[in-house]
Amino acid sequence: MEDFPKLLGMLGTSIAANFAKKIFLIFSSNKKTIKLLEYLKYMDIYHYGDGRERARVTCKLMSKDDSEKITKEGFYDYLNLILEAVKKVSPNVPTLFSKDDMEILFYKISKGKEYFTYE
């Protein structure tokens, strides 16, 4: 599992490495190795899955533990990862979300609670 972020080229930030590890843990059947077909399942859902499948996987990636509760921290980490990826591809893109914007969005989704779930 430790080499999986390197294999995906997800280095440079702890957020990216943790994201790769989450993909590994979600899709690996034995949590020690990941088979090509398991990784391809993630890629298939990510690129071709319906909205529900992608939303469920996204929620699992945002969750900090197996409870599938998405806290502000998990939500921020996920959005920051996406925003970092956008900046790498398009360095001149202005900042899309401030931390305040993310907090407002989180509380709208969670309806004022400290977490939300897929449901």
Buried (B, 14 or more C-beta within 10 A) or exposed (E): EEEBBEEBEBEEEEBBBBBBBBBBBBBBEEEEEBEEEBBEBBEEBEEEBEEEEBEBBBBBBBBBEEEBBBBBEBBBBBBBBEBEEEEEEEEEEEEEBEEEEBBEEBBEEBEEEEBBEBE
